[in-house]
Amino acid sequence: MVDHGSIVQAAGTLRRIANRLADISMGRVLTASPRLDDGTGSAREAVPAAIRSRLESWLEFFEASTELQCRPRRAGPRFPQRSHTGTG
């Protein structure tokens, strides 16, 4: 059984994500960024690359088959898990 409400909600979420990524991209194109040290500059460039790789992985997954039980042809990058150990 398909939950149509969840599909509409997921589509809305994806649309908001796409719009936010477009805003970020336009900001990077239109605004000159300050000179960053090598480590910070590398990290700044790694984020869009990781997002692009993840989105490509999802696209491959959804284009691979119409069955929900298919697996992606390649694994996307794994984002490090943050520990939630608080002190204090």
N, C-alpha and C positions, 0 to 999 in steps of 0.2 A: 504494500500500500504506500502511496506517495502522499506526503504531507505538503500540500500546495502552499500553505502559509509559510512553512519553513523555507521552501524554495524561493518565495518572494522575498523573505527576510534575508536570505543568503545573497540573493542578487543585489539587494539594496546595500548590503555590507560591502560587497565587491565593488560596487559603483563608488561608494564613499572612499574606499581604499585607492581606487584608480584615480579619482579626482584629487586626493591628497598627494599621491605620488606625482601627478601632473603639475600641481602647484609647486612642489619641491623642485622638480626638474626645471620649470620655468624660472623660479627664483635663482637657481644656480646658473642658468644661461644669461639672465638679465642683470645679475648683480656680481660685480667683481669680488672675489673672495680674498681675504687677507692672506699674506704669505704665512704658511704653516710650517712647523718643523716636520722633518721627514716622517716620524712616527704618527703624528696627528694627521698629516696629509694622506698617508697610506691607509689609516683607519677610515678617513672620510671617503676615500675611493672604494674601500672594501664593502661598505654598506650597500650602495646601489648594485654592485656586482653580485653580492649575496642575494639581494632581493630579486634581481634579474634571473639568477640561476634557479631560485626557488620557483618563480613564476613559470619559467620554461619547463621545469620538472612537472609542475601541475598541469601545464598545457599538454605535455606528452602523455601524462596519465589519462586525461580526459579524452584525448584524441586516439588513444590506443585501442579502445573498445567501448562499446555501449554498455557492457556489463559492469556492474558496480564492484565486482570482485577482481578486476584486473590490477596488476601491479605496475608501478612506473618502470620504464625501461632503464632508467639510471637513477641513482639516488641523488637527491639534492643535498646541498650543504647542510650540515647540522649546526644550529646555533648553540653556543655554549649555554648550559643551564645555569641559572643564577641560584646560588644557595640563599635560602631565606632564613638564615640564622641571625637573629638580631641580638645585639648586645645592649643591655640596659633597659 
